[in-house]
Amino acid sequence: MPDQAQMIAQLRSATGAARDRLYVTQQKTAHQKALALHQGYARSGDKAPLKAAAAKIAPVVEHHLSMLQGM
């Protein structure tokens, strides 16, 4: 995806502590998007097995996001 390619390019050009901060910021954004996607599908998806998987995955992503917020 173009957005992801841009994020990788940004990481490649950054160094040191700035790269670390950028990585954490990008991971927060990615996890927020993933959480919204999984929660949304768990609520209103049209395929029962996928809804169940999304419902199981959402808390894991939420936990990862919480860990990132603490960094």
Stockholm file with secondary structure:
# STOCKHOLM 1.0

chainA/1-71         MPDQAQMIAQLRSATGAARDRLYVTQQKTAHQKALALHQGYARSGDKAPLKAAAAKIAPVVEHHLSMLQGM
#=GR chainA/1-71 SS CHHHHHHHHHHHHCCHHHHHHHHHHHHHHHHHHHHHHHHHHHHHCSCHHHHHHHHHHHHHHHHHHHHHHTC
#=GC SS_cons        CHHHHHHHHHHHHCCHHHHHHHHHHHHHHHHHHHHHHHHHHHHHCSCHHHHHHHHHHHHHHHHHHHHHHTC
//
